[in-house]
Amino acid sequence: MNRLPVLVSPYGPYAGLALHVHDLTIRGHHTETLLAADEAEAITLMLGDHRTHRVSRLGRMYALSALGRLDEALRIAEDLIADQSVLGGPKATDAKIMADTAEVLINLGRIDDGLHYVARAMAVLDVAPRKGPRYFSAMSSLGEAARGAELFELADDAMRRSLESFESPDDLYRSAAELTQTELWLEWALRLEQVDRTEEAAALIDKSAAVLQYWTAQGIDSPLGAAVLAVCHAKSGRLDEAHIIVGELLPKMRAAGQTHESRLLHLAYGLILRAAGEWRAARREFRAALEISVLRSQRLLFQYELALTAVHEFPGDATRTVLESLRSHVEALWQLRLDRRTMLRQAYRRVELEAARTTADLAAASDALTGLGNRRMFDRRIDTVAYGGSLLLIDVDHFKDINDRYSHGVGDRVLGEIAAVLRAHCRHDEVAIRFGGDEFALFLATGEEEAQQVGERIRRVIQARDWNTIVPGLTVTLSMGLAGCQAGEPGRELYNRADERLYVAKRSGRNQLAAA
């Protein structure tokens, strides 16, 4: 297995398969997305392309969420979080997965857990490069998670940052981000209407309609965008235009099982019918939307519209009492939304404190010269090595002579070069240690046979390096002792066996690896 460092990409060599999955879900074709994901995941697993497989799974999760299959989406989210430590990747990719997981948790009503992941994603994005498609995508996901918690201000800011993250994104991705932002503005506007902030609501609806009409004119095919535009038209009195969109799209969306778009189209149609005084027909549409609603916030929206319609259809104390009761509930939820902003600030502070503790722990367990782990870290790791792992002990041959002949400064540079090579040969779950002086250790998550290949590769790299670039005449070689952990073996016994073999290598002439 090649352990030399490579550029880390969120995609593997067959990225086109996963990108097709994402293109479909971006366009709102969620049922087709699941079929494409089935194909992409089967092929990438067969080919061993785990990175592309992960990206396809992410697209599947989006489609499942949009279709209201939240429990299935959460299972994928949990798998993706677990895969982060295995597959690694850029910070923005990690933040995106955290934000997507947060959105699913919030939509399932697990607000505290969701806000914790939102805070984690924010903390990672604070230190991630702020340009390029990865940051764009991660910020878009953060916006969606914040929107799910009705943190509209944070969601709007995140979506704005995503669009600013690179100057000329592909039209498909820019349109997807802007269409998502228009849906946010519409949802925000509907909530503002419920708490009697009608002027702010009207401004957001007008802004949404302008963006949607621009992308419609550009020929962007988005059922979701068309559905949002239908609601905007219905809310702003452009009933004929709204009716055309509903008539063309609603039957198709219902037939395709795309409930997200269908809910909005039923809402638009209900508003059209209510404006025409067709109370019963309007109630039918709002009920149809209510029946396919998944989230509590969605159900509340249609319950409110039903209560408002009932006041028009059956004026009297009973219907007004129901509406007032619902308004009180809505206002309480609006206050809860404000409380969540405080909860998020607290969660973010906890994440900062956790990061500071981790940094402090890492510093205490790190060697100041090389940045590798130190003896403290070695003592922690030695008792955690399990059967199937290996310990490689390394000494620099004649290191005292290097210091005496060339200076301690040259010796320090040699140690730094060796540390860089050891680090390059570590996988995510492997650790390189400097005990002090010229003694190193490498904890390898592999059996003795493969560990021997790794050790030999390191030894040859050090021997072949042109050390004359540091000082003329300098040569550096390594002696190594390797032991594979046996079943039930204590860490100290593993160390003793590796140490014995290190001395075998030294007594046998140095510049070699001794193993079983």
C-alpha atoms as one frame of an Amber mdcrd trajectory, in Angstrom:
protein
   0.000   0.000   0.000   1.398   3.423  -0.977   1.778   5.576   2.136   3.431
   8.597   0.560   1.391  11.779   1.058  -1.039  12.717  -1.696  -3.284  15.697
  -2.271  -6.465  15.153  -0.280  -9.650  15.571  -2.305 -13.250  15.078  -1.224
 -13.677  13.194  -4.501 -12.045  10.038  -5.767 -10.997   9.088  -9.311 -14.600
   8.416 -10.391 -15.971  11.759  -9.202 -18.303  12.117 -12.188 -20.612   9.447
 -10.758 -21.150  11.373  -7.526 -21.397  14.734  -9.246 -24.272  13.390 -11.370
 -26.060  12.402  -8.139 -25.573  15.906  -6.753 -26.654  17.597  -9.973 -29.966
  15.721  -9.807 -30.673  16.633  -6.205 -29.655  20.252  -6.816 -32.277  20.380
  -9.565 -34.849  18.933  -7.173 -35.181  15.550  -8.921 -34.983  13.596  -5.670
 -36.489  10.292  -6.796 -34.065  10.158  -9.725 -31.266  11.041  -7.303 -31.861
   7.868  -5.304 -31.693   5.705  -8.436 -28.489   7.413  -9.570 -27.015   7.003
  -6.073 -27.764   3.258  -6.142 -25.738   2.935  -9.333 -22.911   5.247  -8.250
 -22.439   3.573  -4.866 -22.427   0.066  -6.310 -19.781   1.026  -8.885 -17.546
   2.994  -6.490 -17.611   0.224  -3.888 -16.653  -2.316  -6.524 -13.795  -0.072
  -7.690 -12.659   0.771  -4.150 -13.213   4.513  -4.643 -14.317   5.312  -1.090
 -14.118   9.097  -1.439 -16.517   9.232  -4.377 -18.721   6.710  -2.574 -18.908
   9.123   0.387 -19.872  12.057  -1.853 -22.611   9.976  -3.480 -23.931   9.019
  -0.030 -24.095  12.706   0.800 -26.259  13.318  -2.268 -28.488  10.419  -1.236
 -28.874  11.979   2.218 -30.051  15.266   0.670 -32.637  13.489  -1.432 -33.930
  11.438   1.512 -34.243  14.602   3.617 -36.146  16.379   0.860 -38.482  13.378
   0.559 -39.130  13.403   4.313 -37.296  10.134   4.999 -35.397  11.648   7.894
 -34.543   8.489   9.848 -32.805   7.067   6.779 -31.032  10.391   6.211 -29.781
  10.407   9.813 -28.288   6.922   9.473 -26.283   8.128   6.487 -25.252  11.289
   8.346 -23.935   9.232  11.264 -21.986   7.005   8.857 -20.473  10.067   7.174
 -19.380  11.530  10.510 -17.716   8.216  11.394 -16.001   8.118   7.970 -14.386
  11.521   8.535 -11.699  10.070  10.798 -10.987   7.297   8.297 -11.012   9.141
   4.971  -9.889  12.581   6.130 -10.276  15.557   3.835 -10.250  19.366   3.751
 -11.654  21.286   6.727 -14.517  22.679   4.658 -15.590  19.144   3.724 -15.626
  18.160   7.406 -17.678  21.267   8.216 -20.139  20.468   5.455 -20.780  16.962
   6.792 -21.271  18.386  10.311 -23.729  21.001   9.027 -25.671  18.429   7.002
 -25.891  16.192  10.069 -27.091  19.178  12.105 -29.886  19.835   9.634 -31.179
  16.270   9.828 -31.045  16.281  13.638 -32.886  19.606  13.823 -35.560  18.399
  11.430 -36.020  15.347  13.635 -36.609  17.632  16.621 -33.234  16.947  18.261
 -32.490  20.654  18.541 -29.723  20.556  21.159 -27.768  17.902  19.247 -28.311
  19.784  16.002 -27.114  23.109  17.420 -23.994  21.389  18.755 -23.133  20.253
  15.222 -23.939  23.732  13.867 -21.468  25.180  16.381 -18.825  22.608  15.412
 -19.286  23.417  11.723 -18.993  27.158  12.440 -15.791  26.624  14.413 -14.207
  24.601  11.588 -15.267  27.136   8.946 -13.717  29.931  11.012 -10.282  28.450
  10.250 -10.982  26.960   6.798  -9.843  28.663   3.557 -12.649  31.060   2.618
 -12.539  30.688  -1.144 -13.493  27.952  -3.570 -16.277  25.435  -4.095 -15.692
  23.494  -0.852 -16.227  26.562   1.313 -19.185  27.520  -0.904 -20.778  24.118
  -0.383 -20.054  24.008   3.358 -21.531  27.462   3.938 -24.622  26.477   1.952
 -25.076  23.463   4.221 -24.583  25.623   7.319 -27.284  27.937   6.016 -29.689
  25.038   5.562 -29.051  23.774   9.097 -29.593  27.241  10.570 -32.773  27.584
   8.567 -34.054  24.296   9.978 -33.672  25.795  13.471 -35.377  28.999  12.243
 -32.158  30.931  12.835 -32.978  32.945   9.730 -30.358  35.652  10.272 -27.524
  33.115  10.534 -28.889  31.179   7.566 -29.042  34.310   5.409 -25.502  35.310
   6.402 -24.151  31.820   5.661 -25.781  31.749   2.233 -24.435  35.226   1.464
 -20.919  34.093   2.412 -21.256  30.994   0.277 -22.033  33.119  -2.774 -19.135
  35.482  -2.015 -16.650  32.642  -1.620 -15.692  32.578  -5.278 -16.355  35.063
  -8.014 -17.724  33.029 -10.895 -19.225  29.761  -9.728 -20.858  27.492 -12.249
 -24.402  28.664 -13.057 -25.870  25.397 -11.797 -24.342  25.781  -8.358 -24.878
  29.541  -8.118 -28.505  29.150  -9.150 -28.979  26.316  -6.647 -27.566  28.475
  -3.848 -29.653  31.508  -4.793 -32.820  29.437  -5.217 -32.246  27.927  -1.793
 -31.825  31.430  -0.416 -35.152  32.485  -1.969 -36.855  29.581  -0.225 -35.273
  30.757   3.026 -36.577  34.289   2.424 -40.062  32.926   1.699 -40.116  30.812
   4.845 -38.832  33.763   6.856 -41.521  35.978   5.323 -44.300  33.516   6.177
 -43.135  33.413   9.788 -42.924  37.229   9.912 -46.503  37.458   8.627 -47.667
  35.240  11.472 -46.210  37.661  14.051 -47.663  40.729  12.233 -44.395  42.005
  10.755 -46.003  42.307   7.336 -43.801  45.001   5.785 -40.647  42.983   6.379
 -42.404  39.911   5.009 -43.474  41.721   1.819 -39.906  42.961   1.210 -38.522
  39.421   1.464 -41.190  38.050  -0.884 -40.433  40.733  -3.473 -36.697  40.004
  -3.204 -37.341  36.274  -3.648 -39.515  36.799  -6.710 -36.880  38.989  -8.392
 -34.152  36.370  -8.002 -36.435  33.543  -9.125 -37.582  35.407 -12.217 -33.949
  36.058 -13.173 -33.017  32.382 -13.040 -36.222  31.348 -14.809 -35.235  33.689
 -17.650 -31.810  32.010 -17.735 -33.511  28.670 -18.410 -32.622  27.014 -15.100
 -34.766  23.910 -14.607 -35.733  23.861 -10.932 -39.119  22.543  -9.800 -38.387
  23.915  -6.332 -37.656  27.375  -7.704 -40.886  27.349  -9.705 -42.867  26.261
  -6.631 -41.365  29.051  -4.499 -42.114  31.566  -7.260 -45.751  30.398  -7.366
 -46.120  31.151  -3.642 -44.421  34.549  -4.070 -46.822  35.443  -6.889 -49.824
  34.295  -4.861 -48.697  36.334  -1.845 -48.097  39.482  -3.911 -51.421  39.293
  -5.800 -50.129  37.995  -9.142 -52.686  35.231  -9.072 -52.848  34.407 -12.788
 -49.100  33.845 -13.002 -49.185  31.724  -9.864 -52.073  29.677 -11.268 -50.168
  28.895 -14.479 -47.200  27.517 -12.528 -49.448  25.440 -10.235 -51.422  24.015
 -13.153 -48.294  22.942 -15.021 -46.253  21.626 -12.103 -48.453  20.316  -9.288
 -49.681  17.123 -11.027 -46.115  16.266 -12.075 -44.705  16.757  -8.584 -47.442
  14.694  -6.957 -46.948  11.906  -9.504 -43.172  11.948  -8.920 -43.580  11.835
  -5.139 -41.706  15.138  -4.705 -43.519  16.238  -1.575 -41.336  19.264  -0.872
 -42.319  21.027  -4.066 -45.902  19.704  -3.829 -46.408  21.312  -0.408 -45.446
  24.728  -1.741 -47.636  24.331  -4.819 -50.630  23.336  -2.688 -49.948  26.404
  -0.550 -49.880  28.644  -3.641 -53.096  27.109  -4.969 -54.815  27.491  -1.605
 -53.844  31.178  -1.499 -55.190  31.660  -5.025 -58.490  30.005  -4.155 -58.859
  31.895  -0.888 -58.279  35.204  -2.668 -61.155  34.250  -5.003 -63.426  33.492
  -2.037 -63.451  29.750  -2.702 -63.051  28.828   0.961 -63.820  25.150   0.740
 -61.468  24.564  -2.190 -58.755  26.576  -0.415 -59.140  24.409   2.699 -58.773
  21.323   0.507 -55.396  22.556  -0.769 -54.100  23.530   2.665 -55.165  20.141
   4.008 -53.414  18.395   1.115 -50.245  20.274   1.999 -50.686  19.439   5.685
 -51.027  15.725   4.924 -47.633  15.586   3.206 -45.846  17.819   5.733 -43.051
  16.216   7.696 -41.655  18.946   9.911 -43.513  20.623  12.760 -42.813  24.075
  11.297 -44.392  22.977   8.008 -47.487  21.618   9.722 -47.872  24.797  11.763
 -47.791  26.903   8.601 -50.711  25.038   7.044 -52.635  24.828  10.306 -52.369
  28.596  10.490 -53.617  29.016   6.916 -56.519  26.647   7.646 -57.477  28.643
  10.744 -57.274  31.913   8.808 -59.460  30.466   6.062 -62.009  29.220   8.603
 -62.370  32.751  10.004 -63.349  33.952   6.516 -65.611  30.999   5.761 -67.282
  30.695   9.172 -66.980  34.101  10.895 -67.721  33.940  14.593 -66.294  33.609
  18.069 -65.346  29.939  17.693 -63.117  30.345  14.638 -61.597  33.598  15.958
 -60.767  31.864  19.247 -59.001  29.066  17.397 -57.031  31.583  15.331 -56.036
  33.635  18.381 -54.959  30.485  20.199 -52.820  29.501  17.226 -51.331  32.999
  17.054 -50.329  32.763  20.709 -48.611  29.467  19.948 -46.845  31.016  16.967
 -45.606  33.936  19.074 -44.302  31.527  21.724 -42.400  29.643  19.019 -40.975
  32.918  17.736 -39.649  33.591  21.218 -38.234  30.068  21.289 -36.450  30.880
  18.030 -34.772  33.812  19.779 -33.802  31.530  22.672 -32.092  29.209  20.196
 -29.739  32.010  19.233 -28.560  32.075  22.843 -28.303  28.273  22.863 -26.138
  28.387  19.745 -23.794  30.985  21.258 -23.402  28.731  24.298 -22.786  25.667
  22.111 -20.175  27.582  20.104 -18.414  28.614  23.305 -18.328  24.981  24.451
 -16.802  23.945  21.121 -14.150  26.666  21.497 -13.295  25.438  24.988 -13.106
  21.822  23.793 -10.763  22.899  20.975  -8.590  24.836  23.417  -8.331  21.816
  25.716  -7.468  19.564  22.783  -4.792  22.010  21.640  -3.347  22.188  25.140
  -3.348  18.395  25.464  -1.672  18.050  22.086   0.977  20.616  22.990   1.709
  18.806  26.258   2.143  15.546  24.349   4.232  16.986  21.490   7.980  17.226
  21.010   8.959  20.892  20.688  11.732  20.310  18.125  10.028  17.991  15.658
   6.305  18.359  16.350   6.004  14.591  16.746   4.529  12.994  19.843   6.723
  12.917  22.915   7.373  10.383  25.676   4.085  11.337  27.329   2.178  10.419
  24.186   4.185   7.210  23.862   3.158   6.162  27.376  -0.482   6.772  26.478
  -0.318   4.827  23.214   1.759   1.822  24.247  -1.031   0.268  26.294  -3.621
   0.792  23.554  -1.832  -1.200  20.841  -4.009  -4.156  19.911  -3.433  -7.417
  18.073  -2.751  -6.594  14.425  -0.758  -3.440  15.229   3.018  -3.034  15.312
   5.683  -0.977  17.061   8.762   0.235  15.187  11.667   1.631  17.273  14.259
   3.765  15.459  17.698   5.096  16.397  19.825   7.461  14.313  23.175   5.771
  13.728  26.180   7.571  15.269  24.079  10.633  16.076  26.508  11.784  18.787
  29.257  11.890  16.168  27.029  14.091  13.957  26.558  16.555  16.805  30.241
  16.519  17.749  31.551  16.841  14.201  29.011  19.238  12.631  27.249  20.999
  15.567  24.020  20.528  17.457  22.275  22.808  14.936  23.008  20.305  12.174
  21.854  17.508  14.461  18.566  19.296  15.038  18.051  19.674  11.280  18.688
  15.944  10.830  16.096  15.127  13.471  13.605  17.463  11.762  14.163  15.790
   8.387  13.696  12.322   9.873  10.522  13.467  11.653   9.075  14.712   8.351
   9.695  11.335   6.709   8.120   9.463   9.621   5.091  11.745   9.555   4.663
  11.219   5.816   4.480   7.458   6.357   1.777   7.672   9.056  -1.833   7.023
   8.205  -4.638   8.768  10.091  -4.617   6.305  13.021  -0.833   5.970  13.279
   1.517   8.023  15.440   5.202   8.958  15.211   7.037   9.641  18.490  10.375
  11.199  19.449  11.497   9.987  22.853  14.309  12.512  23.051  17.814  12.554
  21.648  17.964  10.377  18.536  15.286   7.838  19.520  12.012   7.552  17.608
   9.030   5.207  17.641   6.280   4.550  15.136   2.926   2.992  16.072   1.625
   1.270  12.941  -1.937   0.020  12.486  -0.834  -2.981  10.470   0.667  -6.433
  10.923   4.375  -7.149  11.126   4.846  -8.082   7.478   3.452  -4.813   6.105
   5.072  -2.854   8.947   8.442  -4.279   7.874   7.853  -2.942   4.365   7.044
   0.486   5.795  10.163   0.457   7.956  12.399  -0.568   5.064  10.899   2.173
   2.913  11.666   4.760   5.614  15.207   3.441   6.050  15.879   3.604   2.305
  14.443   7.131   2.002  16.736   8.391   4.776  19.786   6.591   3.344  19.138
   7.900  -0.188  18.570  11.522   0.816  21.290  13.959  -0.279  22.463  15.124
   3.153  25.179  17.238   1.537  22.548  19.945   1.107  22.709  20.435   4.876
  26.475  20.136   5.237  29.077  18.545   2.919  30.117  15.053   3.907  27.089
  14.351   6.107  25.543  10.860   5.919  22.602   9.608   7.950  21.330   6.061
   8.421  18.847   4.406  10.760  18.727   1.235  12.825  15.297  -0.227  13.544
  13.643  -2.858  15.682  10.131  -4.102  14.840   7.614  -6.136  16.829   4.021
  -7.007  15.946   1.562  -7.021  18.839   0.469 -10.492  19.854  -2.991 -11.350
  21.140  -3.372 -10.169  24.726   0.193  -8.857  24.912   0.808  -5.993  27.388
   2.307  -2.831  25.928   5.523  -3.139  27.950   6.237  -6.605  26.567   5.667
  -5.324  23.035   8.144  -2.515  23.717  10.730  -4.891  25.170  10.555  -7.169
  22.113  10.935  -4.219  19.714  13.819  -2.866  21.809  15.621  -6.232  21.734
  15.399  -6.261  17.954  16.673  -2.702  17.755  19.830  -3.802  19.562  20.106
  -6.768  17.206  20.128  -4.290  14.303  22.837  -2.211  15.998  25.044  -5.202
  16.845  24.680  -6.473  13.283  26.265  -3.396  11.741  23.520  -0.716  11.912
  21.593   0.763   8.941  19.132  -2.106   8.968  15.805  -3.285  10.333  15.579
  -6.308  12.634  12.262  -8.129  12.886  11.042 -11.615  13.695
